[in-house]
Amino acid sequence: MIIHAEVLVEAPLETVWEVFSEIEYWADWNPVCRECRFETGNAMTAGACISFELNPLILPMRIAPKVTHCETGRSVTWVGQKWGIHAEHTFNFKTVDDGVKIESIESFSGFMLLPARLIGIPKRLHRLTSRLLDAIKMAAENRYNSITKKKETNERRF
């Protein structure tokens, strides 16, 4: 099973990457993943283990994927397993004319995939992914607009 989603963020890549990679601040803007932290490492790099809680069903579940690939500002892949399902999630960041396109590709496999499909997990996960991308967009655009307004205010003072 593959879940694909993307969003266009109207902010520079540096800002988008900062918002995405600062896991310890996800709670400030992220409605999908709660209690986010680095379990090992302290930055978005290959080998780091992150941890967060999400709610694809009724009860929240903690996920602790390991970052297997990280190209700063370009792509991140993390992998993990839970309840007989193996997941791999890749985020790609690409600068485009209007900002940054973030592409999310999640692939799932495992013996529990069939029961998961029967209770509607794929649709719920797709909604969570879309909400996460929208939250990244909003947080990055707000941060960028805030920085831009501060610069404009400072320039008017001088």
Buried (B, 14 or more C-beta within 10 A) or exposed (E): BEBEBBBBBEBBBEBBBBBBBBBEEBBEBBEBBBEBBBEEBEEBBBEBBBBBEBEBEEEEEEBBBBBBBBEEBBBBBBBBEBEEBBBBBBBBBBEEEEBBBBBBBBBBBBEBBEEBEEEEBBEBBBBBBBBBBBBBBBBBBBBBEEEEEEEEEEEEEE
